[in-house]
Amino acid sequence: EVQLVESGGGSVHTGGSLRLSCAASGYTPSNYCMAWFRQAPGKEREGVAGIDSDATTTYADSVKGRFVISLDNAKNTLYLEMNSLEIEDTAMYYCAHSDVTLWTMNGVLDRHTFDSWGQGTQVTVSS
């Protein structure tokens, strides 16, 4: 069973930075994708960034150039470095795992493709 535990959320002003962490366990170290999704009140959960077992990454257009996803295999920890934060980045952020790679997903972070989820960590950006 894959278990995911996020941490690192908080409140920052616009232009600030945060780093989210996701401690992962129980996943097979091949043919997987780990990703960050977010969900703002009244909106659907959307994919933010993903990284797979081939070290391929993908980003939502809204965060390209500002967010960086990485995976420390030694620590089994997924990170999301978020810079130049905007009010629109305010949301609950979730870590997720899938048993397929980004190539199989055609590079699209579809939440229905992910089978395990963390409990979420809140990010609030204010002016």
Residue, then its C-alpha position, 0 to 999 in steps of 0.5 A: e500500500v502506497q502511503l503519502v504524507e505532505s508537509g510544508g504548506g503555509s501562508v506567504h505574501t505574493g512573490g514569496s516561496l515555499r517548499l512542499s515535501c511528500a514522504a512516500s512509502g510502499y511504492t514499487p521503484s519502477n514504472y511510476c509517476m509522482a505528482w502534485f495536484r491542487q484544489a482551490p475552493g469551488k474548483e476541480r483538482e488540477g495537476v500542477a507538476g509530475i515526475d516519473s521513474d524515467a526522471t521525466t517531468t511535466y508542469a502545468d502552464s500556469v506554474k512553468g518557470r516558477f515551480v520545480i518538482s524533484l524526487d529524492n530517491a534515497k529519502n523517498t521524498l517528493y518535493l515541490e519548490m514554489n517561487s514567485l507565488e501568486i494569489e491564484d496559487t492558493a489551494m490545498y496541495y496534494c501529493a499523488h502516486s500512479d503506477v504508470t509513467l508520464w509517457t503512458m499518460n501522454g504527459v497529461l496529469d489526469r487525477h483519475t490515473f493516480d491511485s494513492w493520495g496524501q491528506g493535503t497541505q494548505v498553501t495560502v498566498s496573500s497580497 
